[in-house]
Structures are given as C-alpha cells and as structure tokens.
Amino acid sequence: MSDHYPKEFQTIIDKARSLSRPLRVAVAGADAENILRGLFDAEAEGWVKPILFGNFEKIRDTLEKLGCSDRRYDIQPVADGDSPVQVAIEMINAGKADVLMRGKTQTRDFLMPVLNKANHLIRPDALVTHIELLSVPGYPKLLAISDVTLLINPTPDNRREVAVNMVRVLKAFGVERPNIALLAMVEKPSYHMRDTVEDQTIVRQHQQQPIADCNLVGPIAYDLIISKEAARLKNFDCPYCGEFDGIVVPNLVSGNLLVKVLEHNAGARGCGVLAGARVPIAITSRSDSAEKAYLSLAACAALVKDGVYEN
C-alpha cells in the first residue's frame, strides 16, 4: 500500500500502479538490502519484475537476510572485476530489460557506463540531468531540484536544458505549467556574481522565445523560492514565491548540499531519476532507504506511462 508514502507522490504512485505490464528492472549491484526492499514493495504491487545483477553469493545472502531466499528471482551473476552496470545495460540494449537501477555501486562506476556513448543509453541531442524530487515538510507541493550529481559548473545553455528536462519530468507527474526558479544567492543581478547576470539573460530570452511551457524566474534566492512571507518582507513582487515546482541550481555543490540538508536536517523525503536518457534510470544511493528506492522506481514508471521514453 502507498498510504505511508508522502502525499505529494500519490499521482506518481497511481501512474506506476496503472501500467499495463510490469517493468523489467535491472538492478546493477543487487546485494543492496534497502534497495531490494523498495524494489520488492513495487513487485508486490504488480508493476515491477526484478532482474538482479552482481555477485551471486552476495545477492543470495542478501535475499536470505530479507527472508526471500525461497523466492525465484532472475539472478544474473557477474564475475568479480566485471561491471554489473555494463552487463545490465547490455541486457537493456538487447530488449530484455526496461529500467536501469543503481544498487550497491560507486557513483562513478554507475555513471561511466551510462554516459559511455558506445552504450547508446543517452540521446545524442540531450543533456543528461539528475533530477531529485522531494517532499519537504511545510512546503505545499513536490519540489524538483537539479542538477545534483552530474553537472559540476553548468553553462547558461546547460541550465536552459536542465530547465527543459525538469519541465518535461514535472509535466509527466501532472504539473500542468511548472514554476521554475533559477537559484542564486541574491535576486538582483550583480556583475560580481556571474550566475545572477546569466540567470537574468536566460529569463529574458525565455520571455522572448519560451524554452519550455513553464513560468521561469531568476535570479532568485532560496528564501524567496520557498516562502511567500520572505517575498512580502523583501518586497519581492513575484506570484510564484512559495509555489515553485522546480529549482535549477547554479552548480553541483550547491545542488548536492541543498538536497542533503533538506533530507538529513529538514526531514525531506523523495527520490531521484535521470532525465535525458532513452530508457528510465532510477538513481539511488547505497545508503538510501527502501522508500527512496520505491519512489525512484515509481517516478520511472510514471515517465514510462506518460510516454516520455517512446521512440
């Protein structure tokens, strides 16, 4: 049942549970206890079929810990020294799996095969973006933050593409016209802070020729993004303050830090997906909860349901 998950994810979960057939999920490094718990929750609801890649003995030990050793799972043994991510990708490319999911693998070891052009997972005209989706206590809606894994110092063109990816994802989750913020330290452009000037230019260009079906604001500080009261006190005239759906961050450090602070200190709950790939990719950390694994799969399933990965 999904009633213990954040209510902001209900639309996403409903879409996942309405799939016409289960998604075949290739878990790279499947000896990850919490990841498997979330995966098996989705399987119990009928919209996921697990395929487990990695060290056979470690996977069997993990299944035994979970009390699942009597179940029959498709386990694909991977020899020590070989990449379970690469083997999982090859199965996806062969049409035998639908979704790639990170299990117990290092971030770099997971991303390098994904980004390798020879594996054909990335659309040639797309910028791959890690989008984190969070339910933040006290905030009235789901909040998307990007990019928090891949883009170290995104250029203005990169940030435009991140916004486009974010809008596409949010629309698949039922947000008709997302409000997107270009995060900066201050809301007034300053030539001492290059990103603020760049953000102003991006917004002006969007006003002349929209980059996506969204309301785009920037530069804008975090307190104004999250709080109508902060906007009132600062006399910042913007109808979307306190109602933004997504935040495009200026660099990797600020995005990664923002997500971790919200999760570890503010009690935010959520998940991560990669946008810009030709197949769904669920991003989880080795220490993530079963809930986050489940929600990451639900987000992938909702994107499939909405036709994002067609063609």
N, C-alpha and C positions, 0 to 999 in steps of 0.2 A: 504494500500500500504506500501511497505517496503523501499521506496526510502529515507525516512528520518532517517533510522537506519544506524549505522556505516557500511561502505562498507565491512569491514573485516568480517562481519557476513552474507554477502549475500549468500554464499554457504550453510550455516546452515539454513537460512530462506527458500531458494529454496527447500532444502530437506524436511523441515517441510510442506511446501505447496504442496508437491508432494505425501503425504501419501495417501494410498488407502482408508482409512476411518478415521474419526475424532478420536482423542484420548479423552477418558473419563477422565477428570482431576478432582480429588478430592481435593478441597481446604479446608484445615483444619484451621478454624478460618476465615470464609469468609466475615466478616464485615470489610474488609480492602479495602478502596476506591481505592488506586493506584494499588493494586494487581488485583482487579477486572477490572480496566480499561485495563490493559495489557492482561488479560485473555479474555475479550470481544473483543479486537482487533484481537486476534488469532481466536476467534469464528467467527467473521465477515468474516475472510478469509477462513473459512470452515474446519480447521484442528483440532479444539478443540470443545469438548462438556462439559460444566461446570457442576460440581456437588458441591453444596455449603454446607459445614458443619459448625455448630455453633449455636449461639443463634438466634432463628428465628426472633425475633423482631429487633435485631441489623442488621441482614442481610437485612431484608425488608427496614429498614431505610436507609441503605447504597445504596440499589438499587434505592430507591426514590431519593436520592441525585444525583445519576448518571443519572436520567431520564429513568430508566429501570424498573420501577415498573409495567409497563403494559406487560412486557415480562414474559413468563412462564419458570421458571427455576426449576431444580430439587434441592430443598432445603431439607437437612436432618437435622432436629432440634436436637440439643444436649443439654441436661439439664445442668444447671449451676452446676459446680463441677465435671462433667464428662469431659473426654478428647476428643475434636473433632479430634485430631490426631489419637487416638486409634480407634475411630469409623470409620474414613476414611480408616485406614489400614485394618480393618475388612471387609470393602466393597471391597477393592482391593483383599484381600485374597479370597473373595467369587467370584471373577471373574467379579465383576460389575463395576470396575473402572480400569484404566490403569496407571495413573500417580498420584503421591502424590505431592502436592504443599503446601508450607508453607504460611499461611495467617497471621492473627493477633494472633500469639502465641509467647511466650517467647522461646528463643533458646533452653534452657534446656528442656522445656515442649514439644518441637517438636522432639528433638533428642532422648530423652529417650525411647519413644515407638518405634522409628525407629530402635534403636540399641538393643532393647529387643529381645533376641533370640527366645522367645516364639512367636513372631510375624512373624518370618520366612521371613523378608524382606532382610536380609543380607546373602549373600552366605557364607557357612561355611569356605571356603578356601580363602576368600577375605578380604582385608583391606579396610574399607570404607574411602573414601577420598573426601573432599570438594575441588573441582577444580573451581577456579574463572577464567573466560575468559574475557579479557579486550582488548578494542581498545584504545591504548594510543596515544595521539597526538604526531606526529613526528616519531612514530615507524611504520615500513613498513608492519607489519603483526599482526594478532591476537596473544595475549600473554596469556598463561595459567600460573597460579600461584597456588601452593598447598603445604601444606595444611593450610588453614586459619581459620578453625573452630574446628576441632576435635582433631588433634594430638598435644599435648602440647609440648613434647620433644621426637620426633620420633627417634628411634634407627636407626642404619645403615640399618638393614633389613627393617624397616618401610619405609625409604627413597627410597630403591630399589623398594618396592611395590608401593609407590606413583608415582615413575617414570614410572612403568609399566602401572598403571591406566591412567596416563597422556598421554602416547603414544597411548593407546587404544582409548581414547577420541579424541585426535587430528587427528588420522587416520580416525575416523568416520566423522570428519569435513573436510576431503580432504587433509590433510597434509601427504604426502607420507612417508617421513622419517624424523620425527621431530628432531630438535636440542634441547637438554635438558641440562639445566645448574643446577649444584648443588651450590646454593648460599652460599657464605661465606663472611667474612669481608675482607679477603685477598686471593690472588691467589696462594700464596706459602704456602705449608703445614708447620704448626708450632705445636710442641708438647704442647705449651701453649694454643693452641686453638684446642681442641679435634675434633671438627667437620671438620676442614680442613684435618686432618690426615684420618679421616673416609671417607671423600669425595674422597680423593686420592685412598684409598683402593677400594671403590666402583667402581671407574672408571677403575682401573687396572683389577679388576675382570670382569668387563664388556668387556674389551678388550680381555680377555682370553675366556670368555663364555658370549656372549651378553644376557642381561636380557630382552631386547626388541629390535625391529627394529628401532633403533634411534642412533643419534650421541650424546654421553654423555660426558660432560666436567665438571670438578670440581677438587678442589675448585676454584671458580671464583667470583670476586667482582661484584657488581651490575653495576658499570660504564662500566666494560668490557663486561658485558652481553648486554647492551643496546646501546653501542657506538663503531663503528669502529675507530673513531678518538681517543678515550681513549685507545684502544688497540695499535694504532700506537704510541701514545706518551709514553706509558709504555713499548713499545717493546714486547708486549704480542702476541706470534705467535699462532693465532687460527683463522681459516677461518670462524667461525660461529659468531664471535662478531658482534653485531648489527643485527643479523639474527636468534636469538634464538626464538624457538616457545614456550618453557615452562621453568619455574623456579621452582625447588624443594627447599623449604626453610628449614633452619635448625631447626626452632621451630615455635610454634604457634604465639608468639608475633611478630616476625619479619615478618611473612607472613601476619598477620592481619593488621599490621601497614603499610606494603608496599602497600597493596590493598587500604586501606583507604586514604593514602596520594595521590596515583595516582588518585583516584576517586575525592577526595574533593579539592585537590590543583593543580592537573595537568589536570583535565578535562577528565579523562579516563571514558569510558562507557563500560558496559559489563553485565555479568550475572554469576550465579553460579549453579552448578549441583553436585550431589553426585555420585561418581563412586564406584563400588564395591557392589552395591545393586542389587537385582534381578528384580527390577522394576525402572522405571525412577523417580527421585526425584528432583523437582525444588526447589532450595534454594533461598529464598528472605528474605529481612529484612522488618520489619513493616514500615520503613520509605523509602523504595526503590521506585523508580519511576515506572510508568506504563511501560516504555520502558524496564527496567530491568526484570520486570515480564514477558513481552512478549518474550524477548530474552532467558530467562531461560527455558520457555516452548519450544521455537524453538530448543534450544540445546537438550532438552529431546527428542523431536520429531525426530531430526536428528540422535540421537543414536538409536532410535527405527527403523528408516528407514535403518540404516546400519546393523541391526541385532545384536546389542550388547546385547540385553536382550533376545535373543532366548534361549530356554531351561532354 
